[in-house]
Amino acid sequence: MIHQSMRKLFFSLIYHFQKPRWDTNQTPPEVIEQFKQLPKYGHALDLGCGTGTNCIYMARLGWQVTGIDFIKKPIRKARKKAKQAGVAENTHFIHGDVTQLDQYQIPPTQFALDMGCLHGLSPQGRLDYAAGLNKILEPGAVYMILAFQPAESSGLNIGLTIEEIRALFGDHFCILKYEDDPKPQLWYWLKKKPCAV
């Protein structure tokens, strides 16, 4: 795993010198489809929110949204984008650490999104993240993860397998579905127990 301080330096430099390729300013269709099945309002959490594109999308739907990222520059940009979009009152952005979620006053949450955050954490960081998320998410909450497969992680030793997701979350979450194909990044859908289908 990449050491936390090296990860922070890496992402800080990318945000400083260029627009990251993952910062598309578009919410993925998988997230849009999921929101068609969710209640019309609630609280959402975006872990590793970057510049807040998905937070703004959810806030426009009427949700209260908390976004957290460990790099300052994208958090500043997220606040500015939310204000320009007219959803600043529905969004709260935290410059913080996803492995220490219990340090922040995050309300009980019905939906969580992670697009490329969890898969880069250290083994202990993943355990701390999962424990914190378990405390925040309400029973029945949906949790979506987009993660690299380990073999497709550009030599950075990042990525997640379905077995690792089961080991991290299986005690408190049901795996609703997941992609299983050769793409470099895959989606996983989980639900906080109880999981009546």
VOPAGU-2260 file (C-alpha; in pm, 1 decimal, decimal comma):
REM VOPAGU-2260
SITE   aa  ch    i         X         Y         Z
SITE  MET   A    0       0,0       0,0       0,0
SITE  ILE   A    1     107,5     353,6     -59,9
SITE  HIS   A    2     199,2     528,2     265,5
SITE  GLN   A    3     -63,4     788,5     363,9
SITE  SER   A    4     172,1    1087,2     340,5
SITE  MET   A    5     286,2     978,8      -6,7
SITE  ARG   A    6     -76,5     940,2    -117,4
SITE  LYS   A    7    -154,0    1288,0       8,0
SITE  LEU   A    8     147,1    1434,8    -172,9
SITE  PHE   A    9      59,3    1247,9    -492,5
SITE  PHE   A   10    -300,2    1373,1    -501,0
SITE  SER   A   11    -205,3    1724,7    -391,7
SITE  LEU   A   12      38,9    1750,6    -682,6
SITE  ILE   A   13    -214,9    1620,1    -931,6
SITE  TYR   A   14    -478,8    1870,7    -819,1
SITE  HIS   A   15    -219,1    2149,6    -819,5
SITE  PHE   A   16     -72,8    2094,9   -1166,3
SITE  GLN   A   17    -358,0    1954,6   -1371,7
SITE  LYS   A   18    -722,4    1858,4   -1376,6
SITE  PRO   A   19    -733,2    1494,9   -1263,5
SITE  ARG   A   20    -866,8    1259,2   -1528,7
SITE  TRP   A   21   -1123,1    1126,9   -1281,1
SITE  ASP   A   22   -1267,9    1476,1   -1228,7
SITE  THR   A   23   -1515,1    1457,6   -1518,1
SITE  ASN   A   24   -1783,0    1690,2   -1373,4
SITE  GLN   A   25   -2034,7    1415,9   -1456,1
SITE  THR   A   26   -2216,7    1185,2   -1219,4
SITE  PRO   A   27   -2184,5     823,6   -1337,6
SITE  PRO   A   28   -2497,2     656,1   -1477,7
SITE  GLU   A   29   -2473,9     387,9   -1205,9
SITE  VAL   A   30   -2525,1     653,8    -938,1
SITE  ILE   A   31   -2807,0     820,3   -1132,6
SITE  GLU   A   32   -2983,3     484,1   -1168,6
SITE  GLN   A   33   -2944,0     409,2    -798,3
SITE  PHE   A   34   -3104,0     740,0    -704,3
SITE  LYS   A   35   -3413,6     647,4    -905,8
SITE  GLN   A   36   -3465,7     369,8    -648,7
SITE  LEU   A   37   -3394,3     572,6    -334,5
SITE  PRO   A   38   -3628,3     794,2    -130,7
SITE  LYS   A   39   -3669,8    1154,7    -245,2
SITE  TYR   A   40   -3464,2    1291,4      43,5
SITE  GLY   A   41   -3221,4    1185,9     312,8
SITE  HIS   A   42   -2857,0    1227,2     403,9
SITE  ALA   A   43   -2577,5    1109,1     174,3
SITE  LEU   A   44   -2203,3    1076,6     233,2
SITE  ASP   A   45   -1943,4    1099,2     -45,5
SITE  LEU   A   46   -1611,9     950,6      69,8
SITE  GLY   A   47   -1321,5    1097,1    -126,7
SITE  CYS   A   48   -1555,9    1353,7    -282,2
SITE  GLY   A   49   -1294,7    1548,3    -479,8
SITE  THR   A   50   -1446,2    1863,2    -628,9
SITE  GLY   A   51   -1798,8    1768,8    -522,7
SITE  THR   A   52   -1963,6    1679,3    -854,4
SITE  ASN   A   53   -2161,4    1388,6    -707,9
SITE  CYS   A   54   -2243,6    1582,6    -390,4
SITE  ILE   A   55   -2396,8    1857,6    -602,0
SITE  TYR   A   56   -2596,3    1603,9    -803,9
SITE  MET   A   57   -2740,7    1450,8    -485,8
SITE  ALA   A   58   -2811,5    1792,4    -331,7
SITE  ARG   A   59   -3002,5    1897,8    -643,5
SITE  LEU   A   60   -3227,3    1596,8    -584,9
SITE  GLY   A   61   -3313,1    1731,6    -239,6
SITE  TRP   A   62   -3066,2    1534,4     -29,7
SITE  GLN   A   63   -2847,1    1676,0     244,4
SITE  VAL   A   64   -2492,9    1574,2     152,8
SITE  THR   A   65   -2159,8    1553,4     332,9
SITE  GLY   A   66   -1846,3    1521,1     122,2
SITE  ILE   A   67   -1506,2    1441,3     269,7
SITE  ASP   A   68   -1163,3    1451,4     107,8
SITE  PHE   A   69    -810,4    1469,1     247,3
SITE  ILE   A   70    -686,1    1724,1      -7,7
SITE  LYS   A   71    -770,8    2091,9      56,5
SITE  LYS   A   72    -782,8    2222,5    -300,7
SITE  PRO   A   73   -1070,0    2004,1    -425,3
SITE  ILE   A   74   -1266,9    2074,9    -106,0
SITE  ARG   A   75   -1235,1    2449,5    -167,7
SITE  LYS   A   76   -1346,0    2396,0    -527,1
SITE  ALA   A   77   -1638,7    2178,5    -413,7
SITE  ARG   A   78   -1765,8    2454,8    -184,3
SITE  LYS   A   79   -1740,7    2706,3    -467,6
SITE  LYS   A   80   -1918,7    2475,4    -714,2
SITE  ALA   A   81   -2198,6    2406,0    -463,5
SITE  LYS   A   82   -2250,6    2778,1    -410,3
SITE  GLN   A   83   -2260,5    2840,8    -785,7
SITE  ALA   A   84   -2509,4    2554,0    -825,9
SITE  GLY   A   85   -2735,1    2698,6    -555,0
SITE  VAL   A   86   -2701,6    2398,2    -322,9
SITE  ALA   A   87   -2452,6    2528,8     -66,1
SITE  GLU   A   88   -2714,9    2498,8     210,4
SITE  ASN   A   89   -2764,0    2128,5     129,3
SITE  THR   A   90   -2393,2    2043,1     123,1
SITE  HIS   A   91   -2122,6    2022,3     386,5
SITE  PHE   A   92   -1763,0    1961,5     281,1
SITE  ILE   A   93   -1499,4    1834,1     520,9
SITE  HIS   A   94   -1125,0    1848,9     469,1
SITE  GLY   A   95   -1054,8    1533,2     662,8
SITE  ASP   A   96    -961,5    1167,9     686,5
SITE  VAL   A   97   -1205,3     890,8     587,9
SITE  THR   A   98   -1032,4     655,9     832,8
SITE  GLN   A   99   -1139,8     880,2    1122,0
SITE  LEU   A  100   -1507,5     935,2    1044,5
SITE  ASP   A  101   -1601,5     933,8    1413,3
SITE  GLN   A  102   -1414,5    1265,4    1456,0
SITE  TYR   A  103   -1671,7    1450,4    1245,7
SITE  GLN   A  104   -2034,7    1525,1    1317,8
SITE  ILE   A  105   -2177,7    1332,6    1025,1
SITE  PRO   A  106   -2552,3    1274,4    1062,8
SITE  PRO   A  107   -2713,0     930,9    1029,3
SITE  THR   A  108   -2682,1     848,0     661,3
SITE  GLN   A  109   -2903,5     661,0     414,1
SITE  PHE   A  110   -2662,7     652,3     116,4
SITE  ALA   A  111   -2283,2     642,4      87,1
SITE  LEU   A  112   -2066,5     667,8    -222,3
SITE  ASP   A  113   -1698,7     584,2    -264,2
SITE  MET   A  114   -1549,0     632,7    -607,6
SITE  GLY   A  115   -1183,5     540,6    -575,2
SITE  CYS   A  116   -1107,3     612,0    -210,5
SITE  LEU   A  117   -1126,9     285,6     -14,2
SITE  HIS   A  118    -918,2      88,4    -263,2
SITE  GLY   A  119    -607,2     298,8    -192,1
SITE  LEU   A  120    -610,0     278,0     187,2
SITE  SER   A  121    -370,5      70,1     395,9
SITE  PRO   A  122    -506,4    -251,7     550,5
SITE  GLN   A  123    -553,1     -76,4     887,8
SITE  GLY   A  124    -701,0     228,2     714,0
SITE  ARG   A  125    -958,2       4,3     545,2
SITE  LEU   A  126   -1058,4    -147,2     879,0
SITE  ASP   A  127   -1092,9     196,2    1040,6
SITE  TYR   A  128   -1291,7     327,2     742,1
SITE  ALA   A  129   -1530,0      28,3     753,8
SITE  ALA   A  130   -1583,2      63,1    1130,2
SITE  GLY   A  131   -1656,6     434,6    1099,5
SITE  LEU   A  132   -1892,8     387,2     806,8
SITE  ASN   A  133   -2079,2     113,4     992,2
SITE  LYS   A  134   -2152,2     358,3    1275,7
SITE  ILE   A  135   -2280,2     632,2    1042,6
SITE  LEU   A  136   -2499,0     434,9     802,2
SITE  GLU   A  137   -2853,2     358,2     911,2
SITE  PRO   A  138   -3001,4       9,2     868,6
SITE  GLY   A  139   -3108,7     -33,1     506,2
SITE  ALA   A  140   -2867,0     232,2     378,4
SITE  VAL   A  141   -2717,4     171,8      34,3
SITE  TYR   A  142   -2340,8     194,0     -11,6
SITE  MET   A  143   -2183,3     205,0    -358,8
SITE  ILE   A  144   -1813,0     147,7    -420,9
SITE  LEU   A  145   -1617,0     199,7    -742,6
SITE  ALA   A  146   -1275,8      36,4    -707,2
SITE  PHE   A  147    -984,8     -75,5    -916,8
SITE  GLN   A  148    -921,0    -445,1    -943,6
SITE  PRO   A  149    -580,4    -517,6    -789,6
SITE  ALA   A  150    -419,0    -632,2   -1114,9
SITE  GLU   A  151    -523,2    -311,4   -1291,1
SITE  SER   A  152    -383,0     -60,4   -1045,5
SITE  SER   A  153     -82,6      68,8   -1241,5
SITE  GLY   A  154     169,8     -89,3   -1006,6
SITE  LEU   A  155      54,9     125,0    -712,1
SITE  ASN   A  156     -57,9    -178,9    -509,9
SITE  ILE   A  157    -412,9     -52,4    -482,7
SITE  GLY   A  158    -739,5    -223,8    -558,1
SITE  LEU   A  159   -1007,6    -441,1    -401,8
SITE  THR   A  160   -1147,4    -785,3    -466,9
SITE  ILE   A  161   -1497,5    -901,2    -382,3
SITE  GLU   A  162   -1339,9   -1124,6    -116,5
SITE  GLU   A  163   -1176,4    -822,3      49,6
SITE  ILE   A  164   -1507,9    -634,7      42,9
SITE  ARG   A  165   -1681,5    -932,3     204,5
SITE  ALA   A  166   -1412,4    -949,4     473,2
SITE  LEU   A  167   -1441,4    -576,0     548,2
SITE  PHE   A  168   -1818,3    -538,1     538,5
SITE  GLY   A  169   -1979,4    -883,5     552,3
SITE  ASP   A  170   -2069,5    -870,9     922,0
SITE  HIS   A  171   -2282,5    -558,0     885,2
SITE  PHE   A  172   -2365,9    -530,8     514,4
SITE  CYS   A  173   -2523,9    -745,1     244,1
SITE  ILE   A  174   -2367,1    -740,0     -99,2
SITE  LEU   A  175   -2660,0    -664,2    -327,9
SITE  LYS   A  176   -2469,0    -701,6    -654,0
SITE  TYR   A  177   -2133,3    -637,1    -813,1
SITE  GLU   A  178   -1974,5    -625,2   -1153,4
SITE  ASP   A  179   -1764,1    -925,7   -1246,1
SITE  ASP   A  180   -1576,4    -864,8   -1568,0
SITE  PRO   A  181   -1228,5    -766,9   -1690,4
SITE  LYS   A  182   -1275,6    -388,9   -1663,2
SITE  PRO   A  183   -1006,6    -206,3   -1461,9
SITE  GLN   A  184   -1268,0     -57,9   -1224,3
SITE  LEU   A  185   -1578,0    -230,9   -1093,8
SITE  TRP   A  186   -1892,8    -121,3    -909,7
SITE  TYR   A  187   -2014,0    -288,5    -590,7
SITE  TRP   A  188   -2355,1    -228,9    -428,7
SITE  LEU   A  189   -2395,1    -300,6     -57,2
SITE  LYS   A  190   -2677,6    -249,8     189,3
SITE  LYS   A  191   -2654,6    -208,1     565,7
SITE  LYS   A  192   -2825,4    -498,9     740,8
SITE  PRO   A  193   -3105,7    -594,3     773,0
SITE  CYS   A  194   -3136,0    -657,9     401,2
SITE  ALA   A  195   -3488,2    -764,3     312,3
SITE  VAL   A  196   -3497,9    -802,5     -64,5
